[in-house]
Amino acid sequence: MGYDPVPTDTLVERTGLAPEAVSSMLLLLEMEGRVSSESGGLFVRIKSDATG
């Protein structure tokens, strides 16, 4: 997942995982502050200031 907004359907296609699994992972990543949900069902990776 890059820094450009991407729909959940695209992530499902790219990973080959079930939609439920992708949704669960996105929820966890959002709670950890690693991704953000955008309008239209898009998700985007959050740039981190940490170097490592």
PQR file of N, CA, C, O and H, with PARSE charges and radii, in Angstrom:
ATOM      1  N   MET A   1       0.851  -1.174   0.000 -0.4000 1.5000
ATOM      2  CA  MET A   1       0.000   0.000   0.000 -0.0000 2.0000
ATOM      3  C   MET A   1       0.893   1.232   0.000  0.5500 1.7000
ATOM      4  O   MET A   1       1.728   1.422   0.885 -0.5500 1.4000
ATOM      5  N   GLY A   2       0.694   2.055  -1.009 -0.4000 1.5000
ATOM      6  CA  GLY A   2       1.488   3.276  -1.110 -0.0000 2.0000
ATOM      7  C   GLY A   2       0.818   4.437  -0.401  0.5500 1.7000
ATOM      8  O   GLY A   2      -0.061   4.248   0.439 -0.5500 1.4000
ATOM      9  H   GLY A   2       0.016   1.900  -1.728  0.4000 1.0000
ATOM     10  N   TYR A   3       1.244   5.630  -0.748 -0.4000 1.5000
ATOM     11  CA  TYR A   3       0.699   6.830  -0.110 -0.0000 2.0000
ATOM     12  C   TYR A   3      -0.464   7.434  -0.885  0.5500 1.7000
ATOM     13  O   TYR A   3      -1.059   8.416  -0.441 -0.5500 1.4000
ATOM     14  H   TYR A   3       1.958   5.784  -1.430  0.4000 1.0000
ATOM     15  N   ASP A   4      -0.792   6.862  -2.031 -0.4000 1.5000
ATOM     16  CA  ASP A   4      -1.943   7.327  -2.802 -0.0000 2.0000
ATOM     17  C   ASP A   4      -3.198   6.623  -2.300  0.5500 1.7000
ATOM     18  O   ASP A   4      -3.141   5.439  -1.970 -0.5500 1.4000
ATOM     19  H   ASP A   4      -0.309   6.064  -2.392  0.4000 1.0000
ATOM     20  N   PRO A   5      -4.324   7.318  -2.235 -0.5600 1.5000
ATOM     21  CA  PRO A   5      -5.577   6.693  -1.791  0.2800 2.0000
ATOM     22  C   PRO A   5      -5.939   5.499  -2.676  0.5500 1.7000
ATOM     23  O   PRO A   5      -5.813   5.558  -3.900 -0.5500 1.4000
ATOM     24  N   VAL A   6      -6.385   4.429  -2.047 -0.4000 1.5000
ATOM     25  CA  VAL A   6      -6.731   3.214  -2.770 -0.0000 2.0000
ATOM     26  C   VAL A   6      -8.021   2.629  -2.183  0.5500 1.7000
ATOM     27  O   VAL A   6      -8.189   2.614  -0.963 -0.5500 1.4000
ATOM     28  H   VAL A   6      -6.488   4.381  -1.053  0.4000 1.0000
ATOM     29  N   PRO A   7      -8.924   2.152  -3.030 -0.5600 1.5000
ATOM     30  CA  PRO A   7     -10.161   1.551  -2.523  0.2800 2.0000
ATOM     31  C   PRO A   7      -9.907   0.149  -1.965  0.5500 1.7000
ATOM     32  O   PRO A   7      -8.963  -0.534  -2.360 -0.5500 1.4000
ATOM     33  N   THR A   8     -10.758  -0.249  -1.058 -0.4000 1.5000
ATOM     34  CA  THR A   8     -10.643  -1.570  -0.441 -0.0000 2.0000
ATOM     35  C   THR A   8     -10.677  -2.671  -1.490  0.5500 1.7000
ATOM     36  O   THR A   8      -9.938  -3.650  -1.384 -0.5500 1.4000
ATOM     37  H   THR A   8     -11.525   0.306  -0.737  0.4000 1.0000
ATOM     38  N   ASP A   9     -11.528  -2.524  -2.504 -0.4000 1.5000
ATOM     39  CA  ASP A   9     -11.632  -3.543  -3.551 -0.0000 2.0000
ATOM     40  C   ASP A   9     -10.290  -3.786  -4.237  0.5500 1.7000
ATOM     41  O   ASP A   9      -9.953  -4.923  -4.567 -0.5500 1.4000
ATOM     42  H   ASP A   9     -12.129  -1.729  -2.591  0.4000 1.0000
ATOM     43  N   THR A  10      -9.534  -2.727  -4.447 -0.4000 1.5000
ATOM     44  CA  THR A  10      -8.223  -2.867  -5.077 -0.0000 2.0000
ATOM     45  C   THR A  10      -7.272  -3.637  -4.169  0.5500 1.7000
ATOM     46  O   THR A  10      -6.494  -4.467  -4.637 -0.5500 1.4000
ATOM     47  H   THR A  10      -9.808  -1.803  -4.179  0.4000 1.0000
ATOM     48  N   LEU A  11      -7.335  -3.361  -2.875 -0.4000 1.5000
ATOM     49  CA  LEU A  11      -6.486  -4.088  -1.936 -0.0000 2.0000
ATOM     50  C   LEU A  11      -6.857  -5.567  -1.897  0.5500 1.7000
ATOM     51  O   LEU A  11      -5.983  -6.427  -1.791 -0.5500 1.4000
ATOM     52  H   LEU A  11      -7.967  -2.686  -2.495  0.4000 1.0000
ATOM     53  N   VAL A  12      -8.136  -5.856  -1.981 -0.4000 1.5000
ATOM     54  CA  VAL A  12      -8.589  -7.252  -2.017 -0.0000 2.0000
ATOM     55  C   VAL A  12      -8.031  -7.938  -3.263  0.5500 1.7000
ATOM     56  O   VAL A  12      -7.533  -9.061  -3.188 -0.5500 1.4000
ATOM     57  H   VAL A  12      -8.846  -5.158  -2.067  0.4000 1.0000
ATOM     58  N   GLU A  13      -8.115  -7.264  -4.401 -0.4000 1.5000
ATOM     59  CA  GLU A  13      -7.602  -7.831  -5.653 -0.0000 2.0000
ATOM     60  C   GLU A  13      -6.094  -8.051  -5.593  0.5500 1.7000
ATOM     61  O   GLU A  13      -5.598  -9.092  -6.022 -0.5500 1.4000
ATOM     62  H   GLU A  13      -8.519  -6.352  -4.463  0.4000 1.0000
ATOM     63  N   ARG A  14      -5.379  -7.085  -5.068 -0.4000 1.5000
ATOM     64  CA  ARG A  14      -3.908  -7.162  -5.025 -0.0000 2.0000
ATOM     65  C   ARG A  14      -3.413  -8.233  -4.065  0.5500 1.7000
ATOM     66  O   ARG A  14      -2.408  -8.892  -4.335 -0.5500 1.4000
ATOM     67  H   ARG A  14      -5.782  -6.239  -4.719  0.4000 1.0000
ATOM     68  N   THR A  15      -4.108  -8.412  -2.949 -0.4000 1.5000
ATOM     69  CA  THR A  15      -3.642  -9.353  -1.936 -0.0000 2.0000
ATOM     70  C   THR A  15      -4.189 -10.758  -2.121  0.5500 1.7000
ATOM     71  O   THR A  15      -3.560 -11.730  -1.703 -0.5500 1.4000
ATOM     72  H   THR A  15      -4.924  -7.878  -2.730  0.4000 1.0000
ATOM     73  N   GLY A  16      -5.356 -10.875  -2.744 -0.4000 1.5000
ATOM     74  CA  GLY A  16      -5.987 -12.183  -2.875 -0.0000 2.0000
ATOM     75  C   GLY A  16      -6.654 -12.639  -1.591  0.5500 1.7000
ATOM     76  O   GLY A  16      -7.089 -13.786  -1.484 -0.5500 1.4000
ATOM     77  H   GLY A  16      -5.868 -10.086  -3.084  0.4000 1.0000
ATOM     78  N   LEU A  17      -6.735 -11.744  -0.616 -0.4000 1.5000
ATOM     79  CA  LEU A  17      -7.377 -12.074   0.664 -0.0000 2.0000
ATOM     80  C   LEU A  17      -8.873 -11.806   0.583  0.5500 1.7000
ATOM     81  O   LEU A  17      -9.348 -11.083  -0.293 -0.5500 1.4000
ATOM     82  H   LEU A  17      -6.382 -10.813  -0.703  0.4000 1.0000
ATOM     83  N   ALA A  18      -9.600 -12.403   1.512 -0.4000 1.5000
ATOM     84  CA  ALA A  18     -11.044 -12.177   1.596 -0.0000 2.0000
ATOM     85  C   ALA A  18     -11.307 -10.724   2.000  0.5500 1.7000
ATOM     86  O   ALA A  18     -10.521 -10.139   2.746 -0.5500 1.4000
ATOM     87  H   ALA A  18      -9.215 -12.991   2.224  0.4000 1.0000
ATOM     88  N   PRO A  19     -12.398 -10.143   1.517 -0.5600 1.5000
ATOM     89  CA  PRO A  19     -12.729  -8.756   1.889  0.2800 2.0000
ATOM     90  C   PRO A  19     -12.792  -8.552   3.401  0.5500 1.7000
ATOM     91  O   PRO A  19     -12.394  -7.500   3.902 -0.5500 1.4000
ATOM     92  N   GLU A  20     -13.281  -9.534   4.119 -0.4000 1.5000
ATOM     93  CA  GLU A  20     -13.376  -9.417   5.579 -0.0000 2.0000
ATOM     94  C   GLU A  20     -11.993  -9.311   6.211  0.5500 1.7000
ATOM     95  O   GLU A  20     -11.800  -8.553   7.163 -0.5500 1.4000
ATOM     96  H   GLU A  20     -13.604 -10.389   3.713  0.4000 1.0000
ATOM     97  N   ALA A  21     -11.033 -10.065   5.689 -0.4000 1.5000
ATOM     98  CA  ALA A  21      -9.669 -10.026   6.224 -0.0000 2.0000
ATOM     99  C   ALA A  21      -9.024  -8.670   5.956  0.5500 1.7000
ATOM    100  O   ALA A  21      -8.373  -8.098   6.831 -0.5500 1.4000
ATOM    101  H   ALA A  21     -11.189 -10.681   4.916  0.4000 1.0000
ATOM    102  N   VAL A  22      -9.210  -8.164   4.741 -0.4000 1.5000
ATOM    103  CA  VAL A  22      -8.642  -6.857   4.392 -0.0000 2.0000
ATOM    104  C   VAL A  22      -9.271  -5.764   5.252  0.5500 1.7000
ATOM    105  O   VAL A  22      -8.568  -4.880   5.741 -0.5500 1.4000
ATOM    106  H   VAL A  22      -9.738  -8.629   4.031  0.4000 1.0000
ATOM    107  N   SER A  23     -10.569  -5.816   5.438 -0.4000 1.5000
ATOM    108  CA  SER A  23     -11.256  -4.820   6.267 -0.0000 2.0000
ATOM    109  C   SER A  23     -10.754  -4.853   7.703  0.5500 1.7000
ATOM    110  O   SER A  23     -10.543  -3.806   8.316 -0.5500 1.4000
ATOM    111  H   SER A  23     -11.141  -6.534   5.041  0.4000 1.0000
ATOM    112  N   SER A  24     -10.564  -6.048   8.235 -0.4000 1.5000
ATOM    113  CA  SER A  24     -10.052  -6.185   9.607 -0.0000 2.0000
ATOM    114  C   SER A  24      -8.655  -5.603   9.728  0.5500 1.7000
ATOM    115  O   SER A  24      -8.345  -4.898  10.688 -0.5500 1.4000
ATOM    116  H   SER A  24     -10.735  -6.898   7.737  0.4000 1.0000
ATOM    117  N   MET A  25      -7.811  -5.903   8.742 -0.4000 1.5000
ATOM    118  CA  MET A  25      -6.443  -5.382   8.772 -0.0000 2.0000
ATOM    119  C   MET A  25      -6.426  -3.866   8.661  0.5500 1.7000
ATOM    120  O   MET A  25      -5.658  -3.193   9.349 -0.5500 1.4000
ATOM    121  H   MET A  25      -8.062  -6.476   7.962  0.4000 1.0000
ATOM    122  N   LEU A  26      -7.284  -3.328   7.782 -0.4000 1.5000
ATOM    123  CA  LEU A  26      -7.351  -1.875   7.637 -0.0000 2.0000
ATOM    124  C   LEU A  26      -7.826  -1.211   8.924  0.5500 1.7000
ATOM    125  O   LEU A  26      -7.328  -0.148   9.294 -0.5500 1.4000
ATOM    126  H   LEU A  26      -7.908  -3.874   7.222  0.4000 1.0000
ATOM    127  N   LEU A  27      -8.773  -1.822   9.597 -0.4000 1.5000
ATOM    128  CA  LEU A  27      -9.253  -1.278  10.864 -0.0000 2.0000
ATOM    129  C   LEU A  27      -8.131  -1.237  11.893  0.5500 1.7000
ATOM    130  O   LEU A  27      -7.949  -0.231  12.578 -0.5500 1.4000
ATOM    131  H   LEU A  27      -9.178  -2.685   9.296  0.4000 1.0000
ATOM    132  N   LEU A  28      -7.381  -2.327  12.003 -0.4000 1.5000
ATOM    133  CA  LEU A  28      -6.265  -2.363  12.942 -0.0000 2.0000
ATOM    134  C   LEU A  28      -5.203  -1.321  12.588  0.5500 1.7000
ATOM    135  O   LEU A  28      -4.685  -0.632  13.467 -0.5500 1.4000
ATOM    136  H   LEU A  28      -7.529  -3.145  11.447  0.4000 1.0000
ATOM    137  N   LEU A  29      -4.884  -1.211  11.305 -0.4000 1.5000
ATOM    138  CA  LEU A  29      -3.897  -0.226  10.871 -0.0000 2.0000
ATOM    139  C   LEU A  29      -4.377   1.204  11.127  0.5500 1.7000
ATOM    140  O   LEU A  29      -3.584   2.086  11.457 -0.5500 1.4000
ATOM    141  H   LEU A  29      -5.304  -1.770  10.591  0.4000 1.0000
ATOM    142  N   GLU A  30      -5.670   1.417  10.973 -0.4000 1.5000
ATOM    143  CA  GLU A  30      -6.230   2.743  11.251 -0.0000 2.0000
ATOM    144  C   GLU A  30      -6.151   3.054  12.747  0.5500 1.7000
ATOM    145  O   GLU A  30      -5.824   4.175  13.136 -0.5500 1.4000
ATOM    146  H   GLU A  30      -6.314   0.700  10.706  0.4000 1.0000
ATOM    147  N   MET A  31      -6.448   2.075  13.568 -0.4000 1.5000
ATOM    148  CA  MET A  31      -6.376   2.279  15.024 -0.0000 2.0000
ATOM    149  C   MET A  31      -4.944   2.526  15.481  0.5500 1.7000
ATOM    150  O   MET A  31      -4.720   3.230  16.465 -0.5500 1.4000
ATOM    151  H   MET A  31      -6.714   1.164  13.253  0.4000 1.0000
ATOM    152  N   GLU A  32      -3.969   1.949  14.770 -0.4000 1.5000
ATOM    153  CA  GLU A  32      -2.556   2.153  15.091 -0.0000 2.0000
ATOM    154  C   GLU A  32      -2.005   3.445  14.503  0.5500 1.7000
ATOM    155  O   GLU A  32      -0.859   3.810  14.765 -0.5500 1.4000
ATOM    156  H   GLU A  32      -4.151   1.377  13.971  0.4000 1.0000
ATOM    157  N   GLY A  33      -2.819   4.141  13.709 -0.4000 1.5000
ATOM    158  CA  GLY A  33      -2.377   5.392  13.116 -0.0000 2.0000
ATOM    159  C   GLY A  33      -1.502   5.206  11.893  0.5500 1.7000
ATOM    160  O   GLY A  33      -0.750   6.109  11.528 -0.5500 1.4000
ATOM    161  H   GLY A  33      -3.751   3.845  13.496  0.4000 1.0000
ATOM    162  N   ARG A  34      -1.589   4.049  11.255 -0.4000 1.5000
ATOM    163  CA  ARG A  34      -0.761   3.779  10.079 -0.0000 2.0000
ATOM    164  C   ARG A  34      -1.470   4.079   8.770  0.5500 1.7000
ATOM    165  O   ARG A  34      -0.820   4.375   7.768 -0.5500 1.4000
ATOM    166  H   ARG A  34      -2.201   3.316  11.551  0.4000 1.0000
ATOM    167  N   VAL A  35      -2.798   4.006   8.768 -0.4000 1.5000
ATOM    168  CA  VAL A  35      -3.583   4.362   7.592 -0.0000 2.0000
ATOM    169  C   VAL A  35      -4.730   5.264   8.016  0.5500 1.7000
ATOM    170  O   VAL A  35      -5.090   5.330   9.191 -0.5500 1.4000
ATOM    171  H   VAL A  35      -3.326   3.766   9.583  0.4000 1.0000
ATOM    172  N   SER A  36      -5.289   5.950   7.047 -0.4000 1.5000
ATOM    173  CA  SER A  36      -6.432   6.828   7.288 -0.0000 2.0000
ATOM    174  C   SER A  36      -7.504   6.517   6.258  0.5500 1.7000
ATOM    175  O   SER A  36      -7.209   6.270   5.088 -0.5500 1.4000
ATOM    176  H   SER A  36      -4.997   5.896   6.092  0.4000 1.0000
ATOM    177  N   SER A  37      -8.743   6.532   6.705 -0.4000 1.5000
ATOM    178  CA  SER A  37      -9.845   6.329   5.759 -0.0000 2.0000
ATOM    179  C   SER A  37     -10.270   7.676   5.202  0.5500 1.7000
ATOM    180  O   SER A  37     -10.384   8.662   5.929 -0.5500 1.4000
ATOM    181  H   SER A  37      -8.983   6.733   7.655  0.4000 1.0000
ATOM    182  N   GLU A  38     -10.498   7.695   3.911 -0.4000 1.5000
ATOM    183  CA  GLU A  38     -10.912   8.899   3.207 -0.0000 2.0000
ATOM    184  C   GLU A  38     -12.341   8.717   2.712  0.5500 1.7000
ATOM    185  O   GLU A  38     -12.877   7.610   2.751 -0.5500 1.4000
ATOM    186  H   GLU A  38     -10.405   6.893   3.320  0.4000 1.0000
ATOM    187  N   SER A  39     -12.947   9.778   2.257 -0.4000 1.5000
ATOM    188  CA  SER A  39     -14.296   9.679   1.709 -0.0000 2.0000
ATOM    189  C   SER A  39     -14.289   8.786   0.475  0.5500 1.7000
ATOM    190  O   SER A  39     -13.293   8.711  -0.243 -0.5500 1.4000
ATOM    191  H   SER A  39     -12.511  10.677   2.225  0.4000 1.0000
ATOM    192  N   GLY A  40     -15.396   8.119   0.239 -0.4000 1.5000
ATOM    193  CA  GLY A  40     -15.510   7.239  -0.913 -0.0000 2.0000
ATOM    194  C   GLY A  40     -14.927   5.859  -0.694  0.5500 1.7000
ATOM    195  O   GLY A  40     -14.728   5.111  -1.651 -0.5500 1.4000
ATOM    196  H   GLY A  40     -16.205   8.180   0.822  0.4000 1.0000
ATOM    197  N   GLY A  41     -14.648   5.510   0.560 -0.4000 1.5000
ATOM    198  CA  GLY A  41     -14.118   4.181   0.857 -0.0000 2.0000
ATOM    199  C   GLY A  41     -12.654   3.994   0.494  0.5500 1.7000
ATOM    200  O   GLY A  41     -12.200   2.871   0.275 -0.5500 1.4000
ATOM    201  H   GLY A  41     -14.809   6.117   1.337  0.4000 1.0000
ATOM    202  N   LEU A  42     -11.921   5.089   0.432 -0.4000 1.5000
ATOM    203  CA  LEU A  42     -10.503   5.015   0.101 -0.0000 2.0000
ATOM    204  C   LEU A  42      -9.662   4.982   1.373  0.5500 1.7000
ATOM    205  O   LEU A  42     -10.037   5.554   2.396 -0.5500 1.4000
ATOM    206  H   LEU A  42     -12.290   6.002   0.611  0.4000 1.0000
ATOM    207  N   PHE A  43      -8.528   4.310   1.292 -0.4000 1.5000
ATOM    208  CA  PHE A  43      -7.589   4.281   2.400 -0.0000 2.0000
ATOM    209  C   PHE A  43      -6.247   4.774   1.915  0.5500 1.7000
ATOM    210  O   PHE A  43      -5.854   4.536   0.773 -0.5500 1.4000
ATOM    211  H   PHE A  43      -8.223   3.846   0.461  0.4000 1.0000
ATOM    212  N   VAL A  44      -5.549   5.467   2.797 -0.4000 1.5000
ATOM    213  CA  VAL A  44      -4.251   6.027   2.445 -0.0000 2.0000
ATOM    214  C   VAL A  44      -3.281   5.781   3.592  0.5500 1.7000
ATOM    215  O   VAL A  44      -3.641   5.892   4.764 -0.5500 1.4000
ATOM    216  H   VAL A  44      -5.869   5.660   3.725  0.4000 1.0000
ATOM    217  N   ARG A  45      -2.074   5.452   3.243 -0.4000 1.5000
ATOM    218  CA  ARG A  45      -1.009   5.231   4.226 -0.0000 2.0000
ATOM    219  C   ARG A  45      -0.582   6.582   4.790  0.5500 1.7000
ATOM    220  O   ARG A  45      -0.452   7.558   4.051 -0.5500 1.4000
ATOM    221  H   ARG A  45      -1.781   5.362   2.291  0.4000 1.0000
ATOM    222  N   ILE A  46      -0.367   6.634   6.090 -0.4000 1.5000
ATOM    223  CA  ILE A  46       0.047   7.870   6.747 -0.0000 2.0000
ATOM    224  C   ILE A  46       1.556   7.926   6.800  0.5500 1.7000
ATOM    225  O   ILE A  46       2.215   6.991   7.255 -0.5500 1.4000
ATOM    226  H   ILE A  46      -0.473   5.841   6.691  0.4000 1.0000
ATOM    227  N   LYS A  47       2.089   9.035   6.328 -0.4000 1.5000
ATOM    228  CA  LYS A  47       3.542   9.208   6.363 -0.0000 2.0000
ATOM    229  C   LYS A  47       3.990   9.394   7.804  0.5500 1.7000
ATOM    230  O   LYS A  47       3.396  10.147   8.576 -0.5500 1.4000
ATOM    231  H   LYS A  47       1.553   9.794   5.959  0.4000 1.0000
ATOM    232  N   SER A  48       5.050   8.687   8.136 -0.4000 1.5000
ATOM    233  CA  SER A  48       5.576   8.738   9.495 -0.0000 2.0000
ATOM    234  C   SER A  48       6.811   9.627   9.547  0.5500 1.7000
ATOM    235  O   SER A  48       7.634   9.629   8.631 -0.5500 1.4000
ATOM    236  H   SER A  48       5.532   8.075   7.509  0.4000 1.0000
ATOM    237  N   ASP A  49       6.924  10.378  10.631 -0.4000 1.5000
ATOM    238  CA  ASP A  49       8.125  11.203  10.828 -0.0000 2.0000
ATOM    239  C   ASP A  49       9.266  10.387  11.408  0.5500 1.7000
ATOM    240  O   ASP A  49      10.421  10.810  11.364 -0.5500 1.4000
ATOM    241  H   ASP A  49       6.256  10.376  11.375  0.4000 1.0000
ATOM    242  N   ALA A  50       8.946   9.208  11.956 -0.4000 1.5000
ATOM    243  CA  ALA A  50       9.968   8.345  12.555 -0.0000 2.0000
ATOM    244  C   ALA A  50      10.850   7.748  11.459  0.5500 1.7000
ATOM    245  O   ALA A  50      10.388   7.450  10.358 -0.5500 1.4000
ATOM    246  H   ALA A  50       8.008   8.865  11.992  0.4000 1.0000
ATOM    247  N   THR A  51      12.089   7.587  11.780 -0.4000 1.5000
ATOM    248  CA  THR A  51      13.044   7.057  10.788 -0.0000 2.0000
ATOM    249  C   THR A  51      13.297   5.571  10.982  0.5500 1.7000
ATOM    250  O   THR A  51      14.041   4.974  10.205 -0.5500 1.4000
ATOM    251  H   THR A  51      12.464   7.830  12.675  0.4000 1.0000
ATOM    252  N   GLY A  52      12.723   4.982  11.957 -0.4000 1.5000
ATOM    253  CA  GLY A  52      13.044   3.596  12.011 -0.0000 2.0000
ATOM    254  C   GLY A  52      12.460   2.819  13.054  0.5500 1.7000
ATOM    255  O   GLY A  52      12.708   1.617  13.141 -0.5500 1.4000
ATOM    256  H   GLY A  52      12.119   5.467  12.588  0.4000 1.0000
TER
END
